[in-house]
Amino acid sequence: EYQYDVEKWLNSVDADLSQFNTLAAHLTWKLSTFPDEKTSQQARQLGKVRNRWKNKVCESTIRHDWTTPEQRRKIYLMCRGPKFTDQAVLEYLEVLGKLAQEYNSEVCLIGAPTCINRTAPNFPKTGDCLYGEPDLERIMKRTDLAPDQLKWIWLNWHNAVGPKLKDLFRLAIDYQNEAAKNNGYDNIGEVWREELETPHLEKFVFGLYEEVEPLYVMLHAVVRHKLFRKYGPSEIDPKGPIPTHLLGNMWGQDWASLMDLFEISQKNINLDEKLQTKNLTVKDLDGTTTAFHESIGDAIMHGVMTPQHLHRLSLLSDDQLSDNNTELFLLFQQALSKIPEIPFSLIVDKYRWDIFKGAIPYEEWNDYFWYLNKKYRGIVPPENRNSRYFDAGAKFHIPDNTPYIRYFLSSIIQMQIFKSICELSLYGKTSEGGYEENNLPLHKCDIYGSKNGGKKLLAMMEKGSSVRWPEALSLISGTPYISTKPFLEYYKPIYRWLKQYVELNNVYVG
């Protein structure tokens, strides 16, 4: 009878939570489309009411030893995390609002060097006011621009946005750390790591990275060599770190726009435009915000991106499908986008975890950020940066206060899920945790129409947060353990190509 009463109570809590989520989603949409002070105040008041409601719910007297494991898990998920006072949550949400406002403000370009090539089409001039995203971000992807042009854009964005956010970010940390301590944590970083329910998470993710690092280092070496050939020794040290502004992305985390540097012939494959007309985007397939559910949409997308399926969707012609280079071209596009994201997603949260626990003095924040970039990514800023700057803040997830390690884990888990769906499609069963390479190369596996894979995927997703992610992973893969082997199997042709290129061109690796 007690468990029945607890269940009724939990159902009412779920109903209230659903209402809060609906209201929050509505206000978030309004703020993202028509931001004004009235809506901001409404969002802060909703945050206060929700915080007060959560504190009251979590202070309810429950005999946990009389409840079911499922009920205890629901209560745990509801009540974990920071515990704000009414006043603190209002002040904290106001700081978050200011961070968002500053990040989303236009940047008016200043100080164009005289050496900049003025003949580049559609290139902004001094005094033009643009947004970081998408305006300046789009410019950084252009391969027709000279290094000094890319450097100018990079510096304008980082110089304008970072310093404005630094003190606000420190204030946000103070509020979060205090709220975390109110609920028994040492700092907010501990709260973030707990959400992923992985003991010793930091040690665990760095262990995974050691296994995939050789692939990244090889890709880094070849990209550096290609950039050296394009720009020469004045811009690129063939044995040193790569200046981030030359990597085709504002943050150097996605190198897909450098594809033209690779002499892999292909017959006019231009999937971006075609995918948009078909309304097939990775974002459309994304899951929820946990690391595990981030993986699901990307796992399915790997099946979408096989040559066979793209041909089925009329996105590749018969000639393109029969072209031996099509497969390598498509795989390289993914590799240039996905592989650089791995060390980037690792350091974004390593950086914040260390700041949260007070290990990095305020005046050393920027130095530490670039220390991590150089150590793990082999990347440096276009010029020396001093302590006044806050270059990490130029990435949306920092002022938005969004944890990033989920993207690192997703990069690995999505390949496990894809391999499992592939095995179910081919053989009707998985290897049950015993690793085997498929007879069909993993990157070629077409999962279209797989009933076995679909059923397993649906059964896993239906569990939602009622089970921990290792149990969910086990439902589809047969093992609760994260493995990098499917990831490395998927990109094996890329590693072979890179290794051959290094040997033929005597490229320095490291």
C-alpha positions as CSV (number, residue, x, y, z in Angstrom):
1,E,0.0,0.0,0.0
2,Y,2.9,2.4,0.8
3,Q,4.4,1.8,-2.6
4,Y,1.0,2.5,-4.2
5,D,0.8,5.8,-2.4
6,V,4.4,6.7,-3.4
7,E,3.5,5.8,-7.0
8,K,0.4,8.1,-7.0
9,W,2.6,10.9,-5.5
10,L,5.3,10.4,-8.2
11,N,2.6,10.5,-10.9
12,S,1.5,13.9,-9.6
13,V,5.1,15.1,-9.5
14,D,5.5,13.9,-13.1
15,A,2.4,15.9,-14.1
16,D,3.8,19.1,-12.5
17,L,7.2,18.6,-14.1
18,S,5.6,18.2,-17.5
19,Q,3.8,21.5,-17.1
20,F,7.1,23.2,-16.0
21,N,8.9,21.8,-19.0
22,T,6.1,23.0,-21.4
23,L,6.2,26.5,-20.0
24,A,10.0,26.6,-20.0
25,A,10.1,25.4,-23.7
26,H,7.6,28.1,-24.7
27,L,9.6,30.9,-23.0
28,T,12.9,29.6,-24.4
29,W,11.4,29.7,-27.9
30,K,10.2,33.3,-27.3
31,L,13.6,34.4,-26.0
32,S,15.3,32.8,-29.0
33,T,13.0,34.5,-31.5
34,F,11.7,37.7,-29.9
35,P,13.8,38.4,-26.9
36,D,12.6,41.2,-24.6
37,E,12.9,42.1,-20.9
38,K,9.3,41.0,-20.1
39,T,9.9,37.5,-21.4
40,S,13.3,37.4,-19.5
41,Q,11.5,38.3,-16.3
42,Q,8.9,35.6,-16.9
43,A,11.6,33.0,-17.4
44,R,13.4,34.0,-14.2
45,Q,10.1,33.9,-12.3
46,L,9.4,30.4,-13.7
47,G,12.8,29.3,-12.7
48,K,12.2,30.6,-9.1
49,V,8.8,28.8,-8.9
50,R,10.2,25.6,-10.3
51,N,13.2,25.7,-7.9
52,R,10.9,26.2,-4.9
53,W,8.7,23.4,-6.1
54,K,11.7,21.0,-6.6
55,N,13.1,21.9,-3.1
56,K,9.7,21.1,-1.6
57,V,9.3,17.8,-3.4
58,C,12.8,16.7,-2.5
59,E,12.3,17.6,1.2
60,S,9.3,15.2,1.3
61,T,9.6,12.5,3.9
62,I,9.9,9.2,2.0
63,R,10.8,5.8,3.5
64,H,13.2,4.7,0.8
65,D,13.6,1.2,2.2
66,W,9.9,0.7,1.6
67,T,9.9,1.9,-2.1
68,T,10.7,-0.1,-5.3
69,P,14.0,0.3,-7.1
70,E,12.2,2.1,-9.9
71,Q,10.6,4.6,-7.5
72,R,14.0,5.2,-5.8
73,R,15.6,5.9,-9.2
74,K,12.8,8.4,-10.1
75,I,13.3,10.3,-6.8
76,Y,17.1,10.2,-7.2
77,L,16.9,11.7,-10.8
78,M,14.5,14.3,-9.6
79,C,16.5,15.5,-6.6
80,R,20.1,15.2,-7.6
81,G,22.0,18.4,-8.7
82,P,22.4,21.9,-7.3
83,K,20.0,23.2,-4.6
84,F,19.4,26.9,-5.0
85,T,17.7,29.3,-2.6
86,D,14.9,31.4,-4.0
87,Q,17.1,34.5,-4.1
88,A,20.2,32.7,-5.5
89,V,18.3,31.1,-8.3
90,L,16.9,34.5,-9.4
91,E,20.3,36.1,-9.4
92,Y,21.9,33.1,-11.1
93,L,19.3,33.1,-13.9
94,E,19.8,36.8,-14.4
95,V,23.6,36.2,-14.8
96,L,22.8,33.5,-17.4
97,G,20.6,35.9,-19.2
98,K,23.3,38.5,-19.4
99,L,25.8,35.8,-20.7
100,A,23.4,34.9,-23.4
101,Q,22.7,38.5,-24.3
102,E,26.4,39.3,-24.6
103,Y,27.2,36.2,-26.7
104,N,24.3,36.8,-29.1
105,S,25.1,40.5,-29.6
106,E,26.4,41.8,-32.9
107,V,30.2,42.4,-33.3
108,C,31.3,45.5,-35.2
109,L,34.5,44.7,-37.0
110,I,37.5,46.9,-36.2
111,G,41.1,47.4,-37.1
112,A,41.4,45.7,-40.5
113,P,45.1,45.4,-41.4
114,T,46.1,47.1,-44.6
115,C,47.4,43.8,-46.0
116,I,44.0,42.3,-46.2
117,N,42.9,41.4,-49.8
118,R,40.0,43.7,-50.5
119,T,39.1,41.8,-53.7
120,A,37.5,38.8,-52.0
121,P,33.8,38.7,-52.8
122,N,31.3,39.2,-50.0
123,F,34.0,39.8,-47.5
124,P,33.1,42.3,-44.7
125,K,34.8,45.6,-44.1
126,T,35.7,47.6,-41.0
127,G,32.6,48.9,-39.3
128,D,30.3,46.1,-40.5
129,C,28.3,44.6,-37.6
130,L,27.7,40.8,-37.7
131,Y,26.7,38.0,-35.4
132,G,29.2,35.4,-34.3
133,E,26.8,32.7,-35.3
134,P,26.0,32.2,-38.1
135,D,27.7,35.2,-39.8
136,L,31.3,35.1,-38.7
137,E,31.2,31.3,-38.3
138,R,30.2,31.0,-42.0
139,I,33.1,33.2,-43.1
140,M,35.6,31.0,-41.2
141,K,34.6,28.1,-43.4
142,R,35.6,29.8,-46.6
143,T,38.6,28.3,-48.3
144,D,39.0,31.2,-50.8
145,L,40.2,33.6,-48.1
146,A,43.8,34.5,-47.2
147,P,45.2,33.7,-43.8
148,D,45.2,37.3,-42.7
149,Q,41.5,37.6,-43.6
150,L,40.7,34.5,-41.5
151,K,42.9,35.8,-38.7
152,W,41.1,39.2,-38.7
153,I,37.7,37.6,-38.4
154,W,38.9,35.2,-35.7
155,L,40.4,38.0,-33.6
156,N,37.4,40.3,-34.0
157,W,35.1,37.6,-32.6
158,H,37.3,36.4,-29.8
159,N,38.4,39.9,-28.7
160,A,34.9,41.2,-28.7
161,V,33.0,38.4,-26.9
162,G,35.4,36.8,-24.5
163,P,36.4,39.7,-22.2
164,K,32.7,40.7,-21.8
165,L,31.8,37.2,-20.5
166,K,34.7,36.5,-18.2
167,D,33.5,38.1,-15.0
168,L,29.9,37.0,-15.6
169,F,31.2,33.5,-16.1
170,R,33.0,33.6,-12.7
171,L,29.9,34.9,-11.0
172,A,27.8,32.1,-12.6
173,I,30.4,29.5,-11.2
174,D,30.1,31.0,-7.7
175,Y,26.3,30.6,-7.7
176,Q,26.5,27.1,-9.0
177,N,29.2,26.0,-6.6
178,E,27.3,27.3,-3.7
179,A,24.1,25.5,-4.8
180,A,26.1,22.3,-5.4
181,K,27.5,22.4,-1.9
182,N,23.9,22.9,-0.5
183,N,23.2,19.4,-1.9
184,G,26.3,17.7,-0.7
185,Y,28.7,18.1,-3.7
186,D,32.1,19.7,-3.7
187,N,31.5,21.8,-6.8
188,I,29.3,22.0,-9.8
189,G,31.7,19.9,-11.9
190,E,30.8,17.0,-9.6
191,V,27.1,17.6,-10.4
192,W,27.8,17.5,-14.2
193,R,29.8,14.3,-14.0
194,E,27.2,12.6,-11.8
195,E,24.6,13.1,-14.5
196,L,26.5,10.6,-16.7
197,E,26.5,8.0,-13.9
198,T,30.1,6.8,-14.6
199,P,32.4,6.4,-11.7
200,H,35.7,8.3,-12.0
201,L,34.4,9.9,-15.3
202,E,37.5,12.1,-15.9
203,K,39.9,9.1,-15.7
204,F,37.5,7.0,-17.8
205,V,37.2,9.5,-20.7
206,F,40.9,10.2,-20.9
207,G,41.5,6.4,-21.0
208,L,39.1,6.2,-24.0
209,Y,40.9,9.1,-25.7
210,E,44.2,7.4,-25.4
211,E,42.8,4.6,-27.6
212,V,41.6,6.9,-30.4
213,E,44.4,9.5,-30.1
214,P,46.7,7.8,-32.7
215,L,44.0,8.3,-35.3
216,Y,43.6,12.0,-34.5
217,V,47.4,12.5,-34.4
218,M,47.7,11.0,-37.9
219,L,44.9,13.1,-39.3
220,H,46.4,16.2,-37.6
221,A,49.8,15.5,-39.2
222,V,48.3,15.1,-42.7
223,V,46.1,18.2,-42.5
224,R,49.1,20.2,-41.2
225,H,51.1,18.9,-44.2
226,K,48.3,19.9,-46.6
227,L,48.1,23.3,-45.1
228,F,51.9,23.7,-45.3
229,R,51.7,23.0,-49.0
230,K,48.9,25.6,-49.4
231,Y,50.2,28.4,-47.2
232,G,54.0,27.8,-46.8
233,P,56.4,28.2,-43.9
234,S,55.2,31.7,-43.1
235,E,51.9,30.3,-41.8
236,I,52.5,26.7,-40.9
237,D,55.3,25.0,-39.0
238,P,55.5,21.5,-40.5
239,K,56.4,20.0,-37.2
240,G,54.5,22.3,-34.9
241,P,50.9,23.0,-33.8
242,I,48.4,24.3,-36.3
243,P,47.0,27.9,-36.0
244,T,43.3,27.4,-35.3
245,H,42.1,30.0,-37.8
246,L,43.3,28.0,-40.7
247,L,41.2,24.9,-39.9
248,G,38.0,26.0,-41.5
249,N,36.0,26.5,-38.4
250,M,35.8,29.3,-35.8
251,W,36.8,26.9,-33.0
252,G,38.9,24.5,-35.1
253,Q,36.6,21.6,-34.1
254,D,35.3,20.6,-37.5
255,W,37.7,20.4,-40.5
256,A,35.1,19.3,-43.1
257,S,35.6,22.5,-45.1
258,L,39.2,21.5,-45.7
259,M,38.0,18.6,-47.9
260,D,39.3,20.3,-51.0
261,L,42.8,19.9,-49.8
262,F,42.6,16.2,-50.3
263,E,43.1,14.9,-53.9
264,I,40.3,12.4,-53.8
265,S,38.5,12.7,-57.1
266,Q,34.8,12.5,-57.0
267,K,32.0,13.2,-59.5
268,N,30.5,16.4,-58.2
269,I,29.2,15.0,-54.9
270,N,27.5,17.9,-53.1
271,L,25.3,16.3,-50.4
272,D,24.8,19.4,-48.2
273,E,22.3,21.0,-50.6
274,K,20.6,17.7,-51.5
275,L,20.2,16.7,-47.9
276,Q,18.6,20.0,-47.1
277,T,16.1,19.6,-49.9
278,K,15.2,16.1,-48.5
279,N,15.0,17.6,-45.0
280,L,17.5,15.0,-43.8
281,T,19.8,16.6,-41.2
282,V,21.7,15.2,-38.3
283,K,19.8,17.7,-36.0
284,D,16.5,16.1,-37.1
285,L,17.7,12.8,-35.9
286,D,19.2,14.0,-32.5
287,G,18.0,12.4,-29.3
288,T,17.7,14.0,-25.9
289,T,20.5,15.8,-24.1
290,T,22.2,12.9,-22.3
291,A,25.4,11.5,-23.8
292,F,23.7,8.2,-24.6
293,H,20.7,9.7,-26.4
294,E,23.0,12.1,-28.3
295,S,24.4,8.9,-29.8
296,I,21.2,7.5,-31.3
297,G,20.6,10.0,-34.0
298,D,24.2,10.0,-35.1
299,A,24.2,6.2,-35.1
300,I,21.3,6.1,-37.5
301,M,22.9,8.9,-39.6
302,H,25.9,6.6,-40.3
303,G,23.5,4.2,-41.9
304,V,22.0,7.1,-44.0
305,M,25.4,8.1,-45.2
306,T,26.4,4.8,-46.8
307,P,26.7,5.0,-50.6
308,Q,24.0,2.4,-51.1
309,H,21.5,4.3,-49.1
310,L,22.3,7.7,-50.6
311,H,21.8,6.1,-54.0
312,R,18.5,4.7,-52.9
313,L,17.5,8.3,-51.9
314,S,18.6,9.5,-55.3
315,L,21.4,11.6,-53.7
316,L,24.0,9.7,-55.6
317,S,23.9,8.8,-59.3
318,D,24.7,5.4,-60.8
319,D,28.0,6.7,-61.9
320,Q,28.9,8.1,-58.5
321,L,27.9,4.8,-56.9
322,S,30.2,2.8,-59.2
323,D,33.1,5.2,-58.7
324,N,35.6,3.6,-56.3
325,N,36.5,7.0,-54.8
326,T,32.9,7.8,-53.8
327,E,33.2,5.6,-50.7
328,L,36.5,7.1,-49.6
329,F,35.3,10.6,-50.3
330,L,32.1,10.2,-48.2
331,L,34.1,8.6,-45.3
332,F,36.7,11.4,-45.4
333,Q,34.0,14.0,-45.2
334,Q,32.8,12.4,-42.0
335,A,36.3,11.9,-40.6
336,L,37.2,15.5,-41.0
337,S,34.0,16.5,-39.2
338,K,33.9,13.9,-36.5
339,I,37.5,13.1,-35.5
340,P,38.6,16.6,-34.6
341,E,35.5,17.0,-32.4
342,I,36.8,14.3,-30.0
343,P,39.7,16.1,-28.4
344,F,37.8,19.4,-28.6
345,S,34.9,18.0,-26.6
346,L,37.3,16.5,-24.1
347,I,39.1,19.7,-23.3
348,V,36.0,22.0,-23.2
349,D,34.8,20.2,-20.0
350,K,38.3,19.3,-18.6
351,Y,38.9,23.1,-18.7
352,R,35.7,23.8,-16.8
353,W,36.0,21.0,-14.3
354,D,39.4,22.3,-13.3
355,I,38.0,25.9,-13.0
356,F,35.0,24.7,-11.0
357,K,37.1,23.1,-8.4
358,G,39.3,26.1,-8.1
359,A,42.5,24.5,-9.5
360,I,43.1,27.3,-12.0
361,P,43.5,30.9,-10.8
362,Y,41.3,33.5,-12.5
363,E,44.2,35.3,-14.1
364,E,45.4,32.0,-15.7
365,W,42.1,31.0,-17.3
366,N,43.1,31.9,-20.8
367,D,46.6,30.5,-20.6
368,Y,45.2,27.2,-19.3
369,F,42.7,27.0,-22.2
370,W,45.4,27.3,-24.8
371,Y,47.7,24.9,-22.8
372,L,45.0,22.2,-23.1
373,N,44.5,23.0,-26.8
374,K,48.1,22.7,-27.6
375,K,48.6,19.5,-25.5
376,Y,45.6,17.5,-26.7
377,R,44.7,19.1,-30.0
378,G,48.0,20.4,-31.4
379,I,46.4,23.8,-32.0
380,V,47.4,27.4,-31.1
381,P,45.8,30.8,-31.5
382,P,46.7,33.0,-34.4
383,E,48.8,35.2,-32.1
384,N,49.8,35.3,-28.5
385,R,46.8,35.8,-26.1
386,N,47.1,37.4,-22.7
387,S,45.2,36.9,-19.5
388,R,42.7,39.7,-20.3
389,Y,41.0,37.5,-22.9
390,F,38.6,34.6,-22.3
391,D,38.8,32.7,-25.5
392,A,36.9,29.7,-24.2
393,G,33.9,32.0,-23.9
394,A,33.8,32.4,-27.6
395,K,32.2,28.9,-27.8
396,F,28.4,28.9,-27.3
397,H,28.3,26.1,-24.7
398,I,30.5,28.0,-22.3
399,P,28.2,31.0,-21.7
400,D,25.2,28.8,-22.2
401,N,26.5,26.6,-19.3
402,T,26.0,23.4,-21.2
403,P,28.1,20.4,-20.4
404,Y,30.1,19.1,-23.4
405,I,31.6,15.8,-22.4
406,R,28.4,14.2,-23.7
407,Y,29.6,14.8,-27.2
408,F,32.9,13.0,-26.5
409,L,31.1,10.0,-25.2
410,S,28.5,10.2,-28.0
411,S,31.3,10.0,-30.6
412,I,32.3,6.6,-29.2
413,I,28.9,5.1,-28.2
414,Q,27.2,6.0,-31.6
415,M,29.6,3.6,-33.3
416,Q,28.8,0.8,-30.9
417,I,25.1,1.3,-31.5
418,F,25.6,1.4,-35.3
419,K,27.7,-1.7,-35.2
420,S,25.1,-3.5,-33.2
421,I,22.3,-2.5,-35.6
422,C,24.5,-3.5,-38.5
423,E,25.1,-7.0,-36.9
424,L,21.3,-7.4,-36.3
425,S,20.7,-6.4,-39.9
426,L,23.3,-8.9,-41.3
427,Y,23.1,-11.8,-38.9
428,G,20.0,-11.3,-36.8
429,K,22.1,-11.1,-33.6
430,T,25.0,-9.1,-32.0
431,S,28.3,-10.5,-31.0
432,E,27.1,-10.2,-27.4
433,G,30.1,-8.1,-26.2
434,G,32.7,-10.3,-27.9
435,Y,34.3,-8.0,-30.5
436,E,34.4,-9.2,-34.0
437,E,35.0,-7.3,-37.3
438,N,32.1,-7.6,-39.7
439,N,32.7,-9.4,-43.0
440,L,31.2,-6.3,-44.5
441,P,33.3,-3.2,-43.6
442,L,31.3,-1.3,-41.0
443,H,31.3,2.0,-43.0
444,K,29.5,0.2,-45.8
445,C,26.8,-1.3,-43.7
446,D,23.3,-0.4,-45.0
447,I,20.8,-0.7,-42.1
448,Y,17.8,0.4,-44.2
449,G,14.7,-1.8,-43.5
450,S,16.3,-3.8,-40.7
451,K,13.4,-5.0,-38.6
452,N,15.7,-6.7,-36.0
453,G,17.7,-3.5,-35.6
454,G,14.6,-1.4,-35.4
455,K,13.0,-3.5,-32.7
456,K,16.1,-3.6,-30.5
457,L,16.6,0.2,-30.9
458,L,13.0,0.9,-30.0
459,A,13.2,-1.4,-27.0
460,M,16.3,0.4,-25.8
461,M,14.7,3.9,-26.3
462,E,11.5,2.9,-24.6
463,K,13.4,2.4,-21.3
464,G,14.2,6.1,-21.2
465,S,15.9,7.2,-18.0
466,S,14.3,4.3,-16.1
467,V,17.6,2.4,-16.5
468,R,21.2,3.5,-16.4
469,W,22.9,3.8,-19.7
470,P,25.1,0.7,-19.3
471,E,21.8,-1.3,-19.1
472,A,20.4,0.4,-22.1
473,L,23.7,-0.2,-24.1
474,S,23.5,-3.8,-23.1
475,L,20.0,-4.1,-24.5
476,I,21.2,-3.4,-28.0
477,S,24.9,-4.4,-28.0
478,G,25.0,-7.3,-25.5
479,T,27.6,-5.5,-23.3
480,P,27.3,-2.7,-20.8
481,Y,30.8,-1.5,-21.5
482,I,31.9,1.4,-23.8
483,S,34.4,0.3,-26.4
484,T,36.4,2.3,-29.0
485,K,36.8,-0.7,-31.3
486,P,33.8,0.0,-33.5
487,F,34.9,3.6,-33.9
488,L,38.3,2.5,-35.0
489,E,36.9,-0.2,-37.2
490,Y,34.6,2.3,-38.9
491,Y,37.5,4.7,-39.7
492,K,40.0,1.9,-40.6
493,P,40.1,2.9,-44.3
494,I,40.9,6.5,-43.3
495,Y,43.7,5.4,-41.0
496,R,45.2,3.2,-43.8
497,W,45.0,6.1,-46.3
498,L,46.6,8.6,-43.8
499,K,49.4,6.1,-43.0
500,Q,50.2,5.6,-46.6
501,Y,50.2,9.3,-47.3
502,V,52.6,9.9,-44.3
503,E,55.0,7.2,-45.6
504,L,54.9,8.4,-49.3
505,N,55.4,12.1,-48.4
506,N,57.7,11.6,-45.4
507,V,55.3,13.6,-43.2
508,Y,56.3,14.4,-39.6
509,V,53.7,12.9,-37.1
510,G,53.4,14.4,-33.6
